[in-house]
Amino acid sequence: MDGMNYDPMVMDGEPEQPQVKISAADITKVDFELSKTNLAFANALRRIIQAEVPTMAIDLVEIEVNSSVLADEFIAHRLGLIPLDSKEVSELNYSRDCDCEQYCEHCSVSLTLHAKCTSDEIMKVYARDLVVDGRNANAGGGPVIRDPEGYGCLIAKLRKDQELKITCIAKKGIAKEHAKWMPTSAVGFEYDPHNKLHHIDMWFENDTDPEVEWPKSKYAQWEEPAQEGEPFDYDAVPNRFYFEVESSGNMEPDQIVQSGIRVLQQKIGGLLKGLDPRKYGGDEEPQFDGPRSPDMNMDGGTTPWQDGGYTTPYGGNTTAYGGGGGGGGAAGGMTAYGTTPYGQPSWQ
């Protein structure tokens, strides 16, 4: 896929569309250049790729038998961090949007683990020992195994007569809720490799060569360096951005990037509908179906505060001075001492 270009048609009278040039790609990593766009859009895409692309991860663990030396919580934490196949994650609902009480086959995948050591040798329990329930086989959710031996992540070690019997429930989620749902292990993001825009203060010791202190990245050869005596352009803005997306194994990198773009489209669409529902075909009360944090107030606003007002550490509808939200500001409400910070009694 080296050198693959995506160059959309530019219509007369319309601005050019963003362009993508893929420089390298494989099953675990993709490097690409995003150009003819602005920093805000590029950084939004980076943040969404990291935190809002939905994946599968073990969320509930029911431990029936655990006679190993590891505590139940320790094993549950390890199970949650095992990457699961999330290629078909779009086929599942978020558990908060599902009609079931806790989980069902429409919003989750069930996995089981049963291992018992019967010999004098230490038995190692790996991710390959997790078995997906046949009813959810088409939805993925199985452990991702990439090591040459085909074992996967090490979960625990058992001595003779020690046993593990566990049932796991994998759910759909995003990394904003917990890092176990993060689809990437790393997202590199760079622009202006020669620092011609001076966005970075490249401080260095007096007796040190700045070229040694700040070595150029591999993308420096893709752009022309600043010429000696060239005047600084105060109106220049970055328009070429270099991404390096490395998958954690649950999804292929190209699917991660495409899912990130799709989520960004959903968020922009939700914003447009919220600003003008009738113009953009939305309802009077806009509905948002994209990934969101669990504390999002769907009745309006994005905070957990209630409609009746706000709550601070000093109590409902109060400020640090004790005043209410309507008439009590720093100058008009009751304070902890009966007066305002300006010395006048609050009842005057």
C-alpha positions in Angstrom: 0.0 0.0 0.0 3.1 2.2 -0.1 2.4 5.5 -1.9 -1.3 5.0 -2.1 -3.1 8.3 -2.7 -6.6 9.4 -2.2 -7.2 12.5 -4.3 -10.8 13.5 -4.4 -12.1 15.5 -7.4 -11.9 19.3 -6.9 -15.0 21.0 -8.3 -14.7 24.4 -9.9 -15.5 27.1 -7.4 -15.3 24.8 -4.4 -12.5 24.5 -1.9 -10.2 21.5 -2.2 -11.0 18.5 0.0 -8.6 17.0 2.5 -6.2 14.5 0.9 -4.7 11.3 2.4 -1.4 9.7 1.3 -0.6 6.3 2.9 3.2 5.8 3.2 3.2 2.4 5.0 0.6 0.0 6.2 0.4 -3.6 7.6 -1.9 -5.5 9.9 -0.8 -3.7 13.1 0.2 -0.2 11.9 -0.5 2.5 9.3 1.4 5.7 8.5 -0.3 8.4 6.5 -0.2 12.1 5.7 -3.3 14.2 6.0 -3.0 17.4 4.0 -5.1 20.4 2.8 -6.9 20.7 6.1 -6.4 22.6 9.4 -4.9 21.8 12.7 -8.2 21.7 14.6 -9.6 19.0 12.3 -6.4 16.9 12.3 -6.2 17.0 16.1 -9.9 16.2 16.5 -9.4 13.1 14.4 -6.4 12.1 16.5 -8.3 12.4 19.8 -11.3 10.5 18.4 -9.1 7.7 17.2 -7.6 7.4 20.6 -10.7 7.8 22.8 -14.0 7.4 20.9 -13.7 4.5 18.5 -15.9 1.7 20.0 -14.3 -1.7 20.7 -15.0 -4.9 22.8 -13.6 -5.6 26.2 -14.4 -7.8 29.2 -16.6 -5.7 31.5 -18.2 -8.2 33.9 -16.4 -11.1 35.5 -18.1 -13.9 37.5 -15.6 -16.0 39.3 -17.0 -19.4 40.4 -13.8 -21.0 41.5 -10.4 -19.4 42.2 -7.9 -21.4 44.2 -4.9 -19.7 42.6 -2.6 -17.4 44.5 -4.0 -14.3 42.7 -6.9 -12.4 44.1 -10.2 -12.2 42.3 -9.8 -8.5 41.5 -6.3 -9.1 40.1 -7.5 -11.7 37.7 -10.6 -9.6 36.7 -8.3 -6.7 35.9 -6.0 -8.9 33.7 -9.0 -10.2 31.8 -10.3 -6.7 31.1 -7.1 -5.7 29.4 -7.0 -8.7 27.0 -7.6 -7.3 23.5 -10.7 -8.9 21.9 -11.7 -9.2 18.3 -13.8 -6.0 17.6 -14.2 -6.1 13.8 -17.9 -6.7 14.1 -18.4 -4.3 17.1 -20.9 -2.3 15.0 -23.3 -5.2 15.2 -23.7 -4.8 18.9 -25.6 -2.2 21.0 -24.2 -0.2 23.8 -25.5 -1.8 27.0 -26.9 1.6 28.1 -28.9 1.7 24.9 -30.1 -1.9 25.0 -33.6 -2.9 26.3 -32.2 -5.7 28.5 -31.7 -5.3 32.3 -28.0 -5.9 32.4 -26.7 -7.7 29.3 -27.9 -9.9 26.5 -26.8 -11.3 23.2 -27.6 -8.0 21.4 -25.2 -6.0 23.5 -22.6 -8.4 24.8 -20.5 -11.5 24.2 -20.1 -14.3 26.8 -16.7 -16.0 27.3 -15.8 -18.9 29.7 -12.6 -20.1 31.2 -12.1 -23.3 33.0 -8.6 -24.6 33.9 -7.4 -27.0 36.5 -3.8 -28.2 37.2 -3.6 -32.0 37.7 0.2 -32.5 37.4 3.2 -31.5 39.5 4.3 -29.1 36.8 3.2 -25.5 36.8 0.2 -24.9 34.5 0.1 -21.6 32.6 -3.4 -20.2 31.7 -3.4 -18.1 28.6 -5.9 -16.0 26.7 -6.4 -18.9 24.2 -8.2 -20.7 27.1 -11.0 -18.2 26.9 -13.9 -19.8 24.9 -16.6 -17.6 23.2 -20.2 -18.7 23.8 -21.5 -20.2 20.5 -24.6 -17.9 20.6 -22.4 -14.9 20.0 -19.8 -16.4 17.7 -20.8 -14.1 14.8 -20.3 -11.0 16.9 -16.6 -11.6 17.5 -15.3 -10.9 21.0 -12.7 -13.7 21.0 -9.2 -13.0 22.4 -6.7 -11.6 19.8 -3.7 -13.9 19.6 -0.7 -12.7 17.6 2.3 -14.4 19.2 4.0 -17.1 17.1 3.2 -19.8 19.7 -0.5 -19.0 19.6 -0.9 -18.6 23.4 -2.0 -15.0 23.8 -1.7 -13.1 27.0 -0.7 -14.9 30.2 -3.5 -14.8 32.8 -2.3 -16.9 35.7 -0.1 -19.8 36.8 -1.6 -22.8 38.6 0.0 -25.4 40.9 -1.3 -28.9 41.4 -5.0 -29.0 42.4 -5.4 -25.2 41.8 -8.4 -24.3 39.6 -9.9 -21.3 37.8 -13.6 -21.3 36.6 -14.7 -18.0 35.3 -17.5 -16.5 33.2 -16.8 -13.2 31.4 -19.1 -10.7 29.8 -17.6 -8.5 27.1 -19.3 -5.3 26.2 -19.0 -2.5 23.7 -17.5 0.7 24.9 -15.1 3.6 24.2 -11.8 4.6 25.8 -13.4 7.7 27.4 -15.0 5.3 29.8 -12.0 3.0 30.4 -8.6 2.5 28.9 -9.4 -1.2 28.2 -11.6 -0.1 25.3 -8.8 1.8 23.6 -8.3 0.6 20.1 -4.7 1.9 19.7 -1.5 1.4 21.6 -0.1 4.6 20.2 -1.0 7.4 17.9 1.8 9.5 16.6 1.0 13.0 15.4 3.4 15.5 13.9 3.4 18.6 11.7 6.0 21.2 10.6 9.1 18.9 11.1 11.5 21.8 10.5 9.6 24.0 13.1 9.3 26.9 10.6 6.1 28.0 12.4 8.0 28.2 15.7 5.2 26.3 17.5 8.0 24.6 19.5 10.6 26.4 21.6 13.6 24.2 20.8 15.7 25.2 23.8 19.3 23.9 23.9 22.5 24.3 25.8 25.0 26.9 24.6 27.7 24.4 23.9 25.4 22.0 22.2 24.6 21.8 18.5 20.8 22.3 18.1 20.8 19.7 15.3 22.1 17.2 17.8 19.9 18.3 20.7 16.8 18.2 18.4 17.3 15.6 15.7 14.9 15.8 12.7 12.2 13.2 12.3 11.9 11.1 9.2 9.2 13.5 7.9 11.7 16.4 7.6 12.8 15.1 4.1 9.2 15.5 3.0 9.2 19.2 3.4 11.5 22.0 2.4 13.5 23.5 5.4 13.6 27.2 6.1 16.0 29.1 3.9 18.7 31.3 5.5 17.5 34.9 5.7 13.9 33.9 4.8 11.4 36.3 6.6 9.0 34.8 9.1 5.5 34.4 7.8 3.1 35.4 10.6 0.1 34.2 8.6 1.4 30.8 7.9 -0.6 27.8 9.3 0.1 24.1 9.2 -1.7 22.1 6.5 0.2 18.8 6.4 0.0 16.4 9.3 1.7 13.0 9.7 -0.1 10.2 11.6 1.3 6.9 12.9 -1.6 4.7 14.1 -0.6 1.5 15.9 -3.4 -1.0 16.7 -3.6 -2.8 20.0 -4.8 -5.9 18.1 -8.5 -5.8 18.4 -9.0 -4.0 15.1 -6.9 -3.4 12.0 -5.5 0.1 11.8 -7.4 1.1 8.6 -10.7 0.1 10.3 -9.7 2.3 13.3 -9.1 5.3 11.2 -12.3 4.8 9.2 -14.3 4.3 12.4 -12.8 7.5 13.8 -13.9 9.5 10.7 -17.4 8.0 11.0 -17.6 9.0 14.7 -16.4 12.5 13.8 -19.2 12.7 11.2 -21.8 11.6 13.7 -20.6 14.3 16.2 -20.7 17.0 13.6 -24.1 15.8 12.4 -25.4 15.9 16.0 -24.1 19.4 16.4 -25.8 20.6 13.3 -29.1 19.1 14.2 -28.9 20.6 17.7 -28.2 24.0 16.3 -31.0 23.9 13.7 -33.1 20.7 13.9 -35.5 21.6 11.2 -32.9 22.7 8.6 -30.9 19.5 9.0 -33.7 17.0 9.2 -33.5 16.5 12.9 -36.2 16.3 15.6 -37.2 19.1 17.8 -35.4 17.3 20.6 -32.1 16.2 18.9 -31.0 12.6 19.5 -27.3 11.6 19.6 -26.5 8.0 18.7 -22.7 8.2 18.7 -20.2 7.2 21.4 -20.6 9.3 24.6 -19.4 9.3 28.2 -21.6 7.6 30.7 -22.3 10.8 32.6 -23.7 12.7 29.7 -27.0 14.3 30.5 -29.2 13.4 27.5 -32.0 15.8 28.7 -29.8 18.7 27.8 -26.3 19.7 28.5 -23.3 17.5 29.1 -22.9 17.7 32.9 -24.5 15.5 35.5 -26.1 18.6 37.1 -29.9 18.6 37.4 -32.3 21.0 35.7 -33.1 22.7 39.0 -29.7 24.3 39.2 -26.1 23.4 39.9 -24.5 21.7 42.9 -21.3 22.7 44.5 -19.4 21.4 47.5 -21.3 24.0 49.5 -24.7 22.5 48.7 -27.4 22.8 46.1 -27.7 26.2 44.2 -25.0 27.8 46.3 -21.6 29.3 45.7 -18.6 29.7 47.9 -20.3 32.7 49.5 -23.6 30.9 50.1 -25.6 32.8 47.6 -28.3 31.2 45.4 -28.0 30.9 41.6 -30.6 33.6 40.9 -29.8 36.6 43.2 -26.7 35.5 45.1 -23.5 36.5 43.4 -20.3 37.6 45.0 -21.9 40.9 45.7 -25.5 40.1 46.4 -25.8 36.7 48.2 -25.4 35.7 51.8 -21.8 34.7 52.6 -20.4 32.4 55.2 -20.1 35.5 57.5 -23.4 37.1 56.8 -21.9 39.8 54.5 -20.6 40.0 51.0 -16.8 40.3 50.2 -17.5 44.1 49.9 -18.5 44.4 53.6 -22.2 45.1 53.1 -24.9 42.8 54.7 -26.5 40.6 52.2 -30.0 41.6 53.2 -29.5 45.3 52.2 
